[in-house]
Amino acid sequence: MLPPWRTRGGRVLLRVVLYATTLIVGLPLAFSQMMIKPLRQPASHVPPGYEEAYVFADGLRLRTWTLRGEPERAAVIVTHGVGDSLESFTGVASVLHRRGHTVLLLDLRGHGGSEGRYTSLGGREKDDVRAALRHLRGRGLAGRGFILMGFSMGTGEVTRYIGKYGTRRVRKAVLIGALGPYLVKTADNPEGVDAGVFAGIKAAIKADRPTLLLDFIRNFYNYDVLGGKLVSERVVEDNWNVAVGASAIGTLACVDAWVEDFRKDIPKNDVPTLLLHGDADRILPPDASSRRLAKLIKNIKFVELKDGPHGVLWTHADQINAELVPFLA
């Protein structure tokens, strides 16, 4: 009998858990939640055209970059994944801004230039999104409502925001590399992964964390297939240098934390939603994430990107932009 971390379900959950932890620098353990140190960033160099401002949620100071667009267009709020920052999304922001949209890029708490030490993988960050929305309204930049756009963990923020605050001001939603409804196998969630897999994952992390991280990053980009074509070895090395600096204790702690259940929030999404997902995603395989999610959202356009890994924002940027522009028009 295979150890739990060698089974297909175990490998899927292992990759998901690693995504939630290994891209975070300096992750210590605190209580039963994942705690991240504020990332030390060099002095902010705001690109031309952007306005840098700070919003507040739960007493935390959160960094935003905004491109002002046309008042008759809906404003777009973009949320990133774990361990990332708003600076990764300037490319897509420029594309949307050229179409007239005001675009706000948000550093979620504990990331980039924002304060904060705890992340709840969506539960608390929904209030970061709300603060950004209020910021745009207060400055007269709301246009004709809002479009919420998230990548990977950022899709959890979008879902949690809609689950708590509804869609009264939300016109559309965009989910890229989306989280699944629920990972853990229970009586009412037979598609999930058996809870016993968690112990096996912890053993695998303890055995050889650096090698495990390199394997994860290569799977993030499907490097064995796309390496030298759509992604370079330098990109993989840069990602690994960040990942290996993560706290081993924090990585273990997150195994118990990555069990967010979005099933009660998803049905509250009644706005037109664009769901983009790589059909070869090894981190959040479509069968466990986007394909399940697509069945639970009523007004959805689901596009699978051919041969797309989890890191489609790097490898399939042109295809993503080609879908985004007409959907948001």
VOGU-3710 file (C-alpha; in Angstrom, 3 decimals, decimal comma):
1> mlppwrtrgg> 0,000/0,000/0,000  1,383/3,394/-0,982  2,049/6,004/1,718  -0,660/8,709/1,636  1,615/11,345/0,127  2,412/9,011/-2,823  -1,242/8,595/-3,834  -2,774/10,783/-6,539  -4,946/12,601/-3,999  -1,965/13,107/-1,733
11> rvllrvvlya> 0,137/14,583/-4,534  -2,643/16,996/-5,464  -3,091/18,207/-1,890  0,667/18,372/-1,335  1,037/20,751/-4,267  -1,857/22,878/-3,062  -0,432/23,105/0,455  3,002/23,973/-0,880  1,525/26,749/-2,987  0,032/28,254/0,139
21> ttlivglpla> 3,334/28,229/1,989  6,515/27,959/-0,006  6,274/31,241/-1,853  6,185/33,183/1,418  9,451/34,479/2,843  9,915/34,136/6,632  6,784/32,236/7,593  6,696/31,554/11,366  4,139/29,601/13,341  1,501/31,402/15,371
31> fsqmmikplr> -1,388/29,676/17,066  -3,199/27,452/14,557  -3,067/29,926/11,673  -0,439/30,824/9,148  1,503/33,945/10,118  3,698/35,864/7,689  6,221/38,587/8,385  5,772/41,855/6,531  7,941/41,478/3,460  10,871/43,862/3,470
41> qpashvppgy> 10,652/45,775/0,234  13,016/48,372/-1,207  11,740/51,899/-1,547  8,686/51,795/-3,758  9,304/52,819/-7,348  5,864/53,553/-8,711  5,669/53,141/-12,503  4,692/56,191/-14,559  0,939/56,763/-14,629  0,214/54,948/-11,379
51> eeayvfadgl> -0,961/56,657/-8,213  0,235/55,062/-4,985  -2,093/55,315/-1,991  -2,769/53,436/1,228  -6,089/52,110/2,484  -6,898/50,719/5,926  -8,547/47,455/7,019  -8,552/46,148/10,595  -6,131/48,949/11,463  -3,623/47,768/8,847
61> rlrtwtlrge> -2,085/50,052/6,224  -2,415/48,465/2,778  -0,632/49,591/-0,385  -2,466/50,215/-3,661  -1,434/51,333/-7,131  -4,134/52,862/-9,304  -4,370/53,728/-12,991  -7,147/56,263/-13,593  -9,490/55,372/-16,429  -12,663/56,678/-18,019
71> peraavivth> -15,631/57,392/-15,707  -18,119/55,459/-17,847  -16,130/52,221/-17,442  -16,313/49,873/-14,460  -13,273/49,943/-12,186  -11,227/46,742/-11,788  -9,764/45,615/-8,438  -7,030/42,976/-8,791  -5,965/40,600/-5,986  -2,863/38,404/-6,111
81> gvgdslesft> -1,895/34,990/-4,754  0,059/33,915/-1,674  3,574/35,323/-1,470  3,017/37,620/-4,434  2,440/41,375/-4,707  0,633/43,921/-6,854  3,784/44,456/-8,927  3,194/41,146/-10,719  0,018/42,508/-12,316  1,174/45,723/-13,991
91> gvasvlhrrg> 1,084/44,001/-17,383  -2,576/43,040/-17,263  -3,382/46,398/-15,622  -1,901/48,226/-18,608  -3,994/46,167/-21,017  -7,220/46,958/-19,143  -6,316/50,625/-18,698  -5,827/51,021/-22,448  -9,464/49,910/-22,778  -10,564/52,718/-20,478
101> htvllldlrg> -10,840/50,939/-17,114  -9,618/52,355/-13,840  -7,458/49,571/-12,382  -6,526/49,250/-8,710  -3,792/46,770/-7,778  -3,886/45,785/-4,114  -1,182/44,359/-1,844  -3,102/42,087/0,522  -2,208/42,191/4,212  1,247/40,875/4,971
111> hggsegryts> 2,315/41,092/1,331  4,371/43,567/-0,686  4,120/47,044/0,790  1,184/46,273/3,105  1,237/45,793/6,861  0,028/42,680/8,593  1,280/39,454/10,096  -1,563/36,996/9,589  -3,187/35,624/6,494  -6,369/33,580/6,555
121> lggrekddvr> -6,252/32,605/2,874  -9,335/34,651/2,090  -11,268/35,000/5,347  -9,747/38,286/6,505  -8,563/39,538/3,134  -12,127/40,084/1,948  -12,019/43,210/4,106  -8,892/44,345/2,258  -10,950/44,197/-0,939  -13,740/46,153/0,726
131> aalrhlrgrg> -11,265/48,852/1,800  -9,993/49,152/-1,787  -13,546/49,455/-3,082  -14,338/52,231/-0,597  -11,118/53,997/-1,555  -12,130/54,168/-5,213  -15,656/55,316/-4,366  -14,320/58,040/-2,091  -12,140/59,403/-4,872  -14,856/59,289/-7,500
141> lagrgfilmg> -13,123/56,476/-9,398  -15,785/53,808/-9,075  -17,052/54,378/-12,608  -20,033/52,179/-13,349  -19,506/49,704/-10,537  -16,673/47,274/-9,883  -15,109/44,215/-11,428  -13,317/41,887/-8,988  -10,389/39,927/-10,422  -8,310/37,378/-8,524
151> fsmgtgevtr> -5,529/34,883/-9,230  -5,197/31,612/-7,275  -5,497/32,602/-3,587  -6,852/35,916/-4,842  -9,908/34,050/-6,128  -10,613/33,176/-2,496  -10,717/36,886/-1,616  -13,195/37,529/-4,428  -15,402/34,627/-3,339  -15,275/35,543/0,351
161> yigkygtrrv> -16,061/39,211/-0,400  -19,137/38,267/-2,422  -20,159/35,732/0,215  -20,212/38,368/2,961  -21,009/41,638/1,201  -22,965/40,514/-1,848  -22,839/41,817/-5,414  -24,775/45,095/-5,218  -21,785/47,113/-6,496  -20,063/44,267/-8,338
171> rkavligalg> -20,668/44,106/-12,085  -18,494/41,135/-13,012  -15,884/38,758/-11,576  -12,755/37,175/-13,040  -11,192/34,053/-11,482  -7,817/32,830/-12,803  -6,299/29,564/-11,572  -9,145/29,332/-9,098  -9,320/27,463/-5,817  -11,787/24,598/-5,622
181> pylvktadnp> -14,931/24,639/-3,490  -13,405/22,479/-0,714  -10,339/20,197/-0,497  -11,093/17,870/2,389  -13,050/14,656/1,891  -16,139/14,540/4,098  -19,525/12,860/3,970  -20,925/15,803/1,993  -17,742/16,301/-0,056  -16,781/12,882/-1,443
191> egvdagvfag> -14,621/14,466/-4,167  -12,163/15,768/-1,566  -8,859/14,316/-0,340  -8,801/11,939/2,633  -7,778/13,706/5,838  -5,155/11,030/6,539  -3,065/12,412/3,703  -2,069/15,372/5,881  0,268/13,307/8,069  2,000/11,936/4,999
201> ikaaikadrp> 2,500/15,396/3,588  4,138/16,547/6,805  6,522/13,604/6,645  7,444/14,463/3,063  8,153/18,097/3,991  10,396/17,002/6,862  12,307/14,529/4,687  13,685/16,894/2,006  12,078/20,309/1,855  14,451/22,009/-0,669
211> tllldfirnf> 14,010/19,256/-3,255  10,291/19,214/-2,633  10,139/22,952/-3,293  12,036/22,698/-6,550  9,671/19,966/-7,713  6,724/22,151/-6,797  7,988/25,168/-8,756  8,730/23,079/-11,820  5,175/21,748/-11,619  3,854/25,311/-11,172
221> ynydvlggkl> 5,135/26,025/-14,696  5,051/22,442/-16,089  8,716/23,027/-16,768  9,355/19,572/-18,221  6,998/20,517/-21,068  7,234/24,316/-21,301  10,812/24,923/-20,153  12,869/26,808/-22,725  9,682/27,634/-24,630  7,340/29,640/-22,419
231> vservvednw> 9,383/29,821/-19,217  13,133/29,946/-18,559  15,357/28,274/-15,981  16,109/31,737/-14,559  12,434/32,162/-13,676  12,445/28,812/-11,874  15,639/29,725/-9,994  14,205/33,060/-8,910  11,068/31,356/-7,594  13,107/28,705/-5,744
241> nvavgasaig> 15,317/31,311/-4,057  12,174/32,840/-2,563  10,566/29,518/-1,701  13,530/27,959/0,091  13,658/30,941/2,469  10,281/30,006/3,891  10,182/28,776/7,478  10,111/24,990/7,739  7,893/25,276/10,832  5,493/27,545/9,000
251> tlacvdawve> 5,339/25,178/6,035  4,324/22,357/8,354  1,793/24,571/10,139  0,046/25,419/6,904  -0,776/21,763/6,260  -3,415/22,119/8,969  -4,531/25,564/7,826  -5,221/24,996/4,132  -8,767/23,698/4,487  -10,874/26,678/3,458
261> dfrkdipknd> -14,474/25,770/2,618  -15,986/28,110/0,008  -19,169/26,155/-0,657  -21,507/28,532/1,177  -20,018/31,617/-0,512  -19,959/30,420/-4,123  -23,765/30,309/-4,700  -23,990/34,007/-3,731  -22,059/34,917/-6,874  -24,810/35,959/-9,305
271> vptlllhgda> -22,764/38,244/-11,580  -21,233/37,365/-14,965  -18,015/35,515/-14,141  -15,035/34,618/-16,313  -13,162/31,524/-15,131  -9,742/30,916/-16,730  -7,729/27,815/-15,878  -4,900/25,859/-17,445  -6,091/22,430/-18,594  -2,699/21,022/-17,549
281> drilppdass> -2,590/22,711/-14,129  -0,738/20,383/-11,755  -1,060/22,591/-8,667  -4,833/23,039/-8,742  -5,906/20,349/-11,240  -9,122/21,307/-13,057  -11,010/18,222/-11,865  -10,460/19,272/-8,243  -10,946/23,006/-8,733  -12,235/24,905/-11,771
291> rrlaklikni> -14,438/22,196/-13,261  -16,207/21,757/-9,934  -16,429/25,508/-9,452  -17,906/26,052/-12,915  -20,895/23,877/-11,995  -21,714/26,022/-8,952  -21,720/29,512/-10,516  -24,811/30,239/-12,588  -23,627/32,997/-14,911  -20,219/31,689/-15,911
301> kfvelkdgph> -17,932/31,626/-18,918  -15,393/28,864/-18,351  -12,287/28,805/-20,552  -9,617/26,162/-20,226  -6,257/27,292/-21,584  -4,715/24,534/-23,689  -1,535/23,109/-22,156  -1,723/25,798/-19,475  0,070/25,230/-16,139  -0,889/26,961/-12,910
311> gvlwthadqi> 1,409/29,844/-13,794  -0,668/30,866/-16,819  -0,231/34,568/-16,105  3,384/34,085/-17,208  3,065/31,380/-19,859  -0,303/32,282/-21,447  -0,526/36,042/-20,928  -1,643/36,813/-24,491  -4,500/34,293/-24,342  -5,633/35,613/-20,976
321> naelvpfla> -5,682/39,188/-22,265  -7,617/38,062/-25,355  -10,350/36,639/-23,087  -10,352/39,487/-20,584  -10,779/42,414/-22,957  -14,077/41,383/-24,624  -15,512/39,982/-21,386  -14,982/43,232/-19,510  -16,146/45,459/-22,365
//
